[in-house]
Amino acid sequence: MGFNFNGAEIETDANGFLVNHTDWSEELAEAMARAEGITLTEKHWDIINYLRDEYLNNGGNQPNTRTILKAMGEKWGEKPKQKDLYTLFPQDPSKQGGRIAGLPESKRKGGY
């Protein structure tokens, strides 16, 4: 499978996750989000950047929703609810957010 971006076919797996995370760019993330009906806001980018940082700089760590809630609470200076994250990424903040962040699909079970 693939994602057509700027006239090139970016290779993805059957679930839309990039096969090679180095293909990722902010412009590609915007296009992937648009294809899923999401307009990225600053809060979306906070989550995307957090997920990328955890994966790339913390041994491939892919945080679950509970961990994302805690990290965003610290970043945003308020305590978000799980519903707040699902409003941003309706298909699951850790999985859909990770897909748009260009990370491989998480194999762990459950999101919370």
FENWOFEN-V706924 format. One record per helix or strand of 2 or more residues. SS is the DSSP state (2 for helix, 1 for strand). FROM is the first residue (numbers start at 1). LEN is the number of residues. Records with the same first field share a line. If there is no record, write none. Layout:
BEGIN
SS->FROM-LEN  FROM-LEN
END
This chain:
BEGIN
1->2-4  8-5
2->21-3  26-10  42-16  65-12  82-7  93-8
END
